[in-house]
Amino acid sequence: MSGHSHWSTIKRKKGAADAKKGAVFTRLAREIALAARTGGGDPGMNVSLYLAIERARANNMPKDSIERAIKRGTGEDKDGVELTEITYEGYLGHGAVAMIECVTENRNRTVAELRHILTRAGGNLAENGSVSWQFERKAVYSIKSDGKNFDKVFEAALDAGADDVDEEDGYIEVVGSVDKFKAINDSLQKAGLKPEEAGLRMIATQEVELEKDKTLSIMRIIEALEESDDVQNVYSNLKISDEAIASMEAN
C-alpha cells in the first residue's frame, strides 16, 4: 500500500485523539463549506458534502452549525467571513516534499505559520510549481472491508473506469482520475457500497523511502502542519514503512 494510504490508516486510528482538539469544529465547518461551494448544497447530489456532514455528525457538531457552514459555502450566508482555498508547496527535508491545502480568511497569517513550522524543523516553503509536478490529483474512495466485499468493490470500481483498487488494514481503497469521480461514486452506490471517505487527493507519482528515524522526523513535521487551524490536508511523497508505522502507533 502506498504511503498516502498508510498515513490515512494512522489518522483513522488517531481519530478519537484528534477529536479532542479545540479546532475540530472549525475544520469540519470549513470542509463542509468548501464541499458546498464546489458541488452545491444538496448532500444527496454532492457526495463530498454528504461525507463531510457525516464526519461532522460523528464528532457531535451541532445541526445549526452544519447548516450555517452549508449556507456559507453556497453563498446564502452573507455575514460569514470569506474563505480562500489555497495550496502551498513545501520541502520537508531528506528529499521529502509536501502539498499543503489550506482554507483561510487571512493568507498572511497562514503563510507565516506554515513557514514557522517548516523552518523550525529544517524545511521551508517552496515556490509555486517546484513541488506540484511530483503529484497527481486523483479521486479516492475508502470503503470499510468486511473481508468478503473486495470482489464486489473491484468490479464496481473497474466498471466505472477506476485506475486501482487495493485492500489493507481493514479498508479497500479505490483510486481513479478526477473526471471519473462521479461515475465511480455512482457505481459504488448502485452496488450498495457506502464509502467512509471520498474526495480528491494529491498522490505522489514517486515516493521517497527513508530510514526509520528520518521517516519519523518527517511524519512529525506533517503532523505539526496538520494541527494548524488553517490546514485542511497535507500530501507527501514520503513512503512510510511498516516499522515506522509501528513506532508511530506506539507513541
C-alpha positions in Angstrom: 0.0 0.0 0.0 1.3 3.5 -0.8 2.5 6.0 1.7 -0.7 8.2 1.5 -2.8 5.1 2.4 -0.6 4.2 5.3 -0.9 7.8 6.6 -4.7 7.7 6.2 -4.8 4.5 8.2 -2.8 6.1 11.0 -5.0 9.1 11.1 -8.1 6.9 11.3 -6.7 5.2 14.3 -5.9 8.5 15.9 -9.3 10.0 15.1 -10.5 9.8 18.7 -7.5 11.7 20.0 -7.7 14.3 17.2 -11.4 14.9 18.0 -10.3 16.3 21.4 -8.5 19.2 19.7 -10.4 22.5 20.1 -10.2 23.4 16.4 -12.1 20.3 15.2 -15.4 22.1 14.6 -13.7 24.9 12.8 -12.0 22.5 10.4 -15.2 20.5 9.9 -17.2 23.7 9.1 -14.6 24.7 6.6 -14.7 21.3 5.0 -18.5 21.5 4.7 -18.4 25.0 3.3 -15.8 24.1 0.7 -17.7 20.9 -0.4 -20.9 23.0 -0.7 -19.2 25.7 -2.7 -17.7 23.2 -5.1 -20.6 20.8 -5.6 -23.7 22.6 -4.3 -25.6 22.5 -1.1 -27.6 19.3 -1.6 -25.8 16.3 0.1 -28.0 13.9 -1.9 -26.3 15.2 -5.1 -22.9 16.0 -3.6 -21.0 13.0 -2.2 -18.2 15.2 -0.7 -20.7 17.3 1.2 -22.6 14.2 2.4 -19.4 12.7 3.8 -18.3 16.0 5.3 -21.7 16.2 7.1 -21.4 12.6 8.3 -17.9 13.3 9.8 -19.3 16.4 11.5 -22.2 14.5 13.0 -19.8 11.8 14.2 -17.9 14.5 16.1 -21.2 15.8 17.6 -21.2 19.1 15.7 -24.5 20.9 16.3 -27.0 20.8 13.5 -27.3 24.6 13.2 -23.5 24.8 12.8 -23.6 22.3 10.0 -26.5 24.2 8.3 -24.6 27.5 8.7 -21.5 26.0 7.1 -23.5 24.8 4.1 -25.0 28.3 3.6 -21.6 29.8 3.9 -20.4 27.6 1.1 -23.3 28.2 -1.2 -23.2 32.0 -0.6 -26.6 32.2 1.2 -24.9 33.4 4.4 -23.6 36.9 3.5 -22.4 37.6 7.0 -19.7 34.9 7.2 -16.0 35.6 6.7 -15.0 34.9 3.2 -12.7 31.9 3.0 -10.0 31.4 0.4 -8.7 28.0 -0.6 -5.0 27.9 -1.4 -2.3 25.2 -1.8 1.2 25.7 -0.6 4.3 23.6 -1.5 7.0 22.7 0.9 10.3 20.9 1.4 10.3 18.7 4.4 13.9 17.6 4.3 15.8 14.4 3.1 14.1 14.7 -0.3 10.6 14.6 1.1 8.1 17.2 -0.2 4.5 18.2 0.5 1.5 19.8 -0.9 -0.4 21.7 1.8 -4.0 22.5 1.2 -5.3 25.4 3.3 -8.5 27.3 3.9 -8.1 30.7 5.4 -9.5 34.2 5.8 -6.0 35.6 6.3 -3.3 34.5 3.9 -0.6 36.4 5.7 -1.2 34.6 8.9 -1.4 31.2 7.2 1.9 31.6 5.3 3.7 32.9 8.4 2.6 29.9 10.5 3.5 27.4 7.8 6.9 29.0 7.3 7.5 28.8 11.1 6.5 25.1 11.3 8.7 24.2 8.4 11.8 26.2 9.2 11.8 25.1 12.8 12.0 21.5 11.5 14.7 22.2 8.9 12.4 22.5 5.9 11.0 25.5 4.1 8.2 26.7 1.8 8.8 26.1 -1.9 7.9 28.3 -4.8 4.8 27.5 -6.8 5.4 24.7 -9.3 8.6 23.4 -7.7 6.9 20.5 -5.9 3.5 20.2 -7.5 4.9 18.5 -10.6 5.6 15.4 -8.4 1.9 14.9 -7.7 -1.3 13.9 -9.5 -4.7 14.8 -8.3 -6.9 11.7 -8.1 -10.4 10.7 -7.0 -10.0 8.4 -3.9 -12.6 6.4 -2.0 -12.1 4.4 1.2 -14.6 1.6 1.9 -14.5 -0.5 5.1 -13.8 -4.1 4.3 -15.8 -6.9 5.8 -13.3 -9.5 4.5 -15.7 -10.5 1.7 -16.6 -7.5 -0.4 -13.3 -6.9 -2.2 -14.5 -8.5 -5.4 -17.7 -6.5 -5.3 -15.8 -3.2 -4.9 -13.3 -4.2 -7.5 -16.0 -5.0 -10.1 -18.0 -1.8 -9.4 -14.9 0.4 -9.4 -13.4 -1.0 -12.6 -16.8 -0.9 -14.4 -16.7 2.9 -13.7 -13.1 3.3 -15.0 -11.1 3.3 -11.8 -7.3 3.0 -12.1 -6.6 0.9 -9.0 -8.2 -1.0 -6.1 -6.2 -2.0 -3.1 -7.0 -3.5 0.3 -5.1 -3.2 3.6 -5.7 -2.6 7.3 -9.4 -3.2 7.0 -10.1 -0.8 4.2 -10.5 -1.0 0.5 -9.1 2.0 -1.4 -10.3 2.9 -4.9 -8.3 5.4 -7.0 -9.3 6.9 -10.3 -8.9 10.0 -12.4 -10.7 13.2 -11.3 -13.1 13.1 -14.3 -14.3 9.7 -13.1 -15.2 10.9 -9.6 -19.0 10.9 -10.1 -19.0 7.8 -12.2 -17.1 5.8 -9.6 -19.3 7.1 -6.8 -22.5 6.2 -8.7 -21.2 2.7 -9.5 -20.3 2.1 -5.8 -23.7 3.3 -4.6 -25.5 1.2 -7.2 -23.7 -1.8 -5.9 -24.8 -1.0 -2.3 -21.3 0.1 -1.2 -21.0 3.1 1.1 -17.6 4.8 1.2 -16.5 6.2 4.5 -14.3 8.7 2.8 -14.4 10.1 -0.7 -12.7 13.1 -2.3 -9.9 14.4 -4.4 -6.3 13.9 -3.2 -2.8 14.7 -4.4 -0.9 11.5 -4.8 2.9 11.4 -5.4 4.0 9.9 -8.7 7.2 8.6 -7.0 7.7 8.1 -3.3 10.8 8.6 -1.2 11.8 5.9 1.2 14.0 6.8 4.2 15.4 5.1 7.2 13.1 4.8 10.2 14.4 7.8 12.2 14.2 10.2 9.2 10.8 8.9 8.3 9.5 9.5 11.8 11.0 13.0 11.7 9.2 13.8 8.5 5.9 12.3 9.9 6.2 14.6 12.9 6.5 17.6 10.6 3.4 16.5 8.7 1.5 16.2 12.0 2.6 19.7 13.0 1.3 21.0 9.7 -2.0 19.2 10.0 -2.5 20.6 13.5 -2.5 24.2 12.1 -6.0 25.6 12.1 -5.9 26.7 8.5 -4.6 23.4 7.1 -7.1 21.0 5.6 -4.9 18.4 4.1 -1.2 17.6 3.7 0.0 15.3 0.9 3.6 14.0 0.9 5.8 11.8 -1.3 7.1 10.0 1.8 6.9 6.2 1.7 6.0 5.0 5.2 7.4 1.7 6.2 5.7 -0.8 8.5 8.4 -0.3 11.0 7.8 3.5 11.1 4.1 2.9 11.4 4.6 0.6 14.4 6.8 3.2 16.1 4.2 6.0 15.4 1.3 4.0 16.7 3.3 3.1 19.9 3.6 6.8 20.8 
